[in-house]
Amino acid sequence: MKKIALTIVLFIIFLPVFSQNTGYMGKKFIFNAETSLSPAFFRENFNNERGFGKFHYIIEPNIEYIFHRKMSLGLVYLNTKGKYPIWLHLRNDDIFQIQGVYSINNNSFNSNGIGLFYKYYFTKKSYAPLGYYLKFEFDYFINNYKIDSIDISSIWHENVPIPSSFQKIIPATNGKGSLFAAKFEIGRDFLFFNCLRISTGLSLGITFGGFKSNYAKIKAANPYWKNPPPYYFSWNNNEELATPNENINSILLNMYWVGFKVGIGFVAF
C-alpha cells in the first residue's frame, strides 16, 4: 500500500509541471472506465474455466491528464479476481509410497494494483483526446489468495482406508504476493459531443514473473525421501513446483500477454 500511495502522490506533484498546456477546449482531465479482456486458453478464468470462448478480465478505471496537444499521462487502478488449482500430494508413510495426487480447484484470489501510462496520438489528424494512439503502461499488482480448508475424506478415492498418519482436515490458508508488469497498446479514441469518449484498443504485455506454474513443472514426490510429512501441498518439499503466488502470477501473465480493451470516458475539466 505504501508503494501505491507514493505513486499517487508523485503523480499529483508532477502535474503542475505541465500547467501551461491548454488541454482540449480548455479541459485537461478525463475520467475513464475501462475493461481489458483476454482469452483464457491456458489458465482458468474467474469461473474456473478455460478454452475457446472463455475470457479473463481486468477492470481498469483511470484518470488521464492532457499535457500536450498529442500526449497525455494517466493513473490507473487495476482489479481482477479468479480461481486457481493447487495440487495436493498424499503420501502414505505406512507403505512408503504416493497414495494419491489430487487437484483442488476452488481456491480464490483477488488482485488489486496501480499503474502509470503515457499516451501518444501519432497520426496527423489525431490529438488528445481523440484519434489513433500508442500507449505505454507500467503496472504493479498485489495478490491476496485464499485456500479453503480441505477434508481429506471428501477427495479420497483409493481402495484402502485413509492411513492413520494422515491429518484428516487441512486448515485454510491465506497469503499475499506481488507482481510487476508492463504493456504496449495501440488503439483509437472516439469523441462525441466534445465530452463523451469511447475507447478501443489492443495490447501486448509482459509480467516480471508468472513463468512457473504447477502445469509446467509437476512432479511426484520421491517415495524414498526420509521423514516426509503425512501430507503436503505442491509448494512444500519440492522446489520444482509452484507456490500459490507463482501459480496466481502465471494466471496474471495469461491475462496480460494480450488484451482487448473497451472503455468509456468523460472529458471533465
C-alpha positions in Angstrom: 0.0 0.0 0.0 2.9 2.3 0.6 4.1 1.9 -3.0 0.6 2.7 -4.3 0.3 5.8 -2.1 3.7 7.0 -3.2 2.8 6.6 -6.8 -0.4 8.7 -6.4 1.5 11.4 -4.5 4.2 11.7 -7.2 1.6 11.8 -9.9 -0.2 14.7 -8.3 3.1 16.6 -7.5 4.3 16.5 -11.1 1.0 17.6 -12.8 1.8 21.3 -12.3 4.9 20.9 -14.4 2.6 20.8 -17.5 0.2 23.5 -16.3 0.8 25.8 -19.3 -0.9 23.3 -21.6 -4.4 24.4 -22.6 -5.8 20.9 -23.0 -8.8 20.1 -25.2 -11.1 23.2 -25.4 -9.6 24.2 -22.1 -10.2 20.8 -20.5 -7.3 18.6 -19.3 -8.7 15.8 -17.2 -10.5 12.7 -18.5 -12.2 10.1 -16.2 -12.3 6.7 -17.8 -14.0 3.4 -17.0 -12.2 0.6 -19.0 -12.0 -3.2 -19.0 -9.5 -5.4 -20.7 -10.5 -8.9 -21.8 -8.1 -11.7 -22.8 -8.7 -15.3 -23.9 -8.4 -17.9 -21.2 -6.8 -20.5 -23.4 -4.2 -21.8 -20.9 -5.2 -20.9 -17.4 -8.6 -20.8 -15.6 -10.7 -17.6 -15.5 -12.9 -16.3 -12.7 -15.4 -19.1 -13.4 -12.7 -21.7 -13.1 -13.0 -22.4 -16.9 -10.5 -22.2 -19.8 -10.7 -22.9 -23.5 -12.3 -21.3 -26.6 -14.8 -18.7 -25.8 -13.6 -18.2 -22.2 -12.1 -14.9 -21.1 -10.1 -13.3 -18.3 -10.9 -9.7 -17.3 -9.1 -6.8 -15.7 -11.1 -3.7 -14.6 -9.1 -0.5 -15.2 -10.7 2.8 -14.1 -8.3 5.6 -14.6 -7.8 9.4 -14.7 -6.0 10.9 -17.6 -4.3 14.3 -17.9 -3.6 16.1 -21.2 -0.3 17.8 -21.0 0.4 18.3 -24.7 -1.6 18.5 -27.9 -0.6 14.9 -28.8 0.2 13.5 -25.4 -1.3 12.6 -22.0 -0.4 10.8 -18.8 -2.6 8.6 -16.7 -3.0 6.9 -13.3 -4.9 3.6 -13.4 -6.4 1.4 -10.7 -6.4 -2.4 -11.5 -8.6 -5.2 -10.2 -9.2 -8.8 -11.2 -10.5 -11.9 -9.4 -10.1 -15.6 -10.2 -9.8 -19.1 -9.1 -6.9 -21.5 -9.5 -6.0 -25.1 -8.8 -3.5 -26.5 -6.4 -2.1 -30.0 -6.3 -2.4 -32.0 -3.2 0.0 -34.9 -2.9 -0.8 -37.5 -0.2 1.8 -39.9 0.9 1.2 -43.0 2.9 4.0 -43.3 5.5 2.9 -46.8 6.4 3.6 -48.2 2.9 6.2 -45.6 1.8 4.6 -44.6 -1.5 2.4 -41.9 -3.0 -1.2 -42.6 -2.2 -2.7 -40.0 -4.4 -2.4 -36.7 -6.3 -5.4 -34.5 -6.2 -6.3 -31.2 -7.9 -8.3 -28.8 -5.7 -9.9 -26.2 -7.9 -12.0 -23.9 -5.8 -9.2 -21.6 -4.4 -9.8 -17.9 -4.9 -7.6 -14.9 -5.4 -8.1 -11.1 -5.7 -5.5 -8.8 -7.3 -5.5 -5.1 -6.9 -2.9 -2.8 -8.4 -1.9 0.6 -9.7 -0.3 1.7 -12.9 1.0 4.7 -14.8 0.6 5.2 -18.5 1.8 7.5 -21.3 -0.3 8.0 -24.5 0.8 9.5 -27.8 -1.6 10.3 -30.6 0.5 9.5 -33.7 -1.4 10.4 -36.8 -1.8 13.9 -38.3 -5.5 14.1 -37.6 -5.2 12.6 -34.1 -4.7 14.7 -31.0 -5.5 14.3 -27.3 -8.1 13.1 -26.5 -9.3 11.6 -29.9 -7.8 9.6 -32.7 -5.2 6.8 -33.0 -2.8 6.4 -30.1 0.1 4.4 -28.7 0.1 3.7 -25.0 2.9 2.5 -22.7 1.9 1.4 -19.2 3.7 0.1 -16.2 1.7 -1.8 -13.5 2.1 -3.2 -10.0 -0.3 -5.9 -8.7 -0.9 -7.1 -5.1 -2.3 -10.6 -4.9 -4.4 -11.8 -2.0 -5.2 -15.5 -2.1 -7.2 -18.0 0.0 -7.0 -21.8 0.1 -10.1 -23.3 1.7 -9.9 -25.9 4.4 -9.7 -29.4 2.8 -11.4 -32.5 4.2 -9.2 -35.4 3.1 -12.2 -37.9 3.3 -14.1 -35.8 0.7 -11.5 -36.3 -2.0 -10.1 -39.7 -1.1 -10.8 -42.2 -3.8 -8.4 -45.1 -3.0 -9.5 -48.6 -2.3 -7.7 -48.6 1.1 -8.7 -46.8 4.3 -7.3 -43.3 5.0 -4.0 -44.0 6.8 -4.0 -43.1 10.4 -0.8 -40.9 9.8 -2.9 -38.5 7.6 -4.2 -35.3 9.1 -7.9 -35.5 8.2 -8.5 -31.8 7.9 -6.0 -29.4 6.3 -6.7 -25.9 7.7 -7.5 -22.9 5.5 -4.6 -20.7 4.4 -4.4 -17.0 3.4 -1.4 -15.3 1.7 -0.2 -12.3 -0.2 2.2 -11.7 -3.1 3.0 -9.1 -5.8 3.9 -8.7 -9.4 5.2 -6.0 -11.8 4.1 -5.8 -15.4 4.4 -3.6 -18.5 2.4 -3.4 -21.7 2.1 -1.7 -25.0 -1.2 -0.7 -26.5 -2.5 0.6 -29.8 -6.0 1.9 -30.2 -8.4 4.6 -31.1 -10.4 7.1 -29.1 -13.8 8.4 -30.4 -15.2 11.7 -29.1 -18.9 12.6 -29.1 -20.4 16.0 -28.1 -16.9 17.2 -27.1 -17.1 15.4 -23.8 -18.0 11.7 -24.2 -15.2 9.4 -25.3 -15.4 5.7 -26.4 -12.1 3.9 -26.5 -11.0 0.6 -28.1 -7.5 -0.9 -28.0 -5.3 -4.0 -28.5 -2.4 -4.5 -26.0 0.6 -6.8 -25.7 2.2 -7.2 -22.3 4.7 -9.0 -20.1 4.8 -9.7 -16.4 8.0 -9.9 -14.5 7.1 -13.3 -13.1 4.5 -15.9 -13.7 6.6 -18.3 -15.8 6.4 -21.1 -13.3 3.2 -23.0 -12.6 2.1 -26.4 -11.5 1.1 -27.1 -15.1 4.6 -26.5 -16.3 6.6 -28.5 -13.7 4.5 -31.0 -11.8 6.5 -33.9 -10.3 5.5 -36.7 -8.0 7.4 -36.8 -4.7 10.3 -39.1 -4.3 8.9 -42.1 -2.3 12.2 -42.7 -0.7 12.6 -39.3 1.0 13.5 -39.5 4.6 10.8 -38.5 7.1 8.3 -37.0 4.7 5.2 -35.3 6.1 2.0 -37.3 6.1 0.5 -34.8 3.6 1.8 -31.8 1.8 0.8 -29.2 -0.8 2.7 -28.9 -4.0 4.8 -25.9 -2.8 6.4 -27.9 0.1 9.4 -30.2 -0.2 9.7 -30.0 -4.0 11.3 -26.8 -5.4 10.2 -27.7 -8.9 6.6 -27.0 -8.0 4.9 -23.6 -8.0 4.0 -21.7 -4.8 0.4 -20.3 -4.6 1.6 -16.8 -5.6 3.6 -18.2 -8.5 0.5 -20.0 -9.6 -1.5 -16.8 -9.5 1.2 -14.9 -11.3 1.0 -17.5 -14.1 -2.7 -16.7 -14.4 -2.0 -12.9 -14.4 0.6 -13.5 -17.2 -2.1 -15.2 -19.2 -4.4 -12.3 -18.6 -1.8 -9.7 -19.5 0.0 -11.0 -22.6 -2.8 -9.9 -24.9 -5.8 -7.7 -24.1 -8.8 -6.3 -25.9 -9.8 -3.0 -24.3 -13.1 -1.3 -24.3 -13.9 1.9 -22.3 -16.0 5.0 -21.9 -14.7 8.3 -20.6 -15.8 11.8 -19.8 -13.7 14.9 -20.6 -14.4 16.7 -17.3 -12.5 19.9 -16.8 
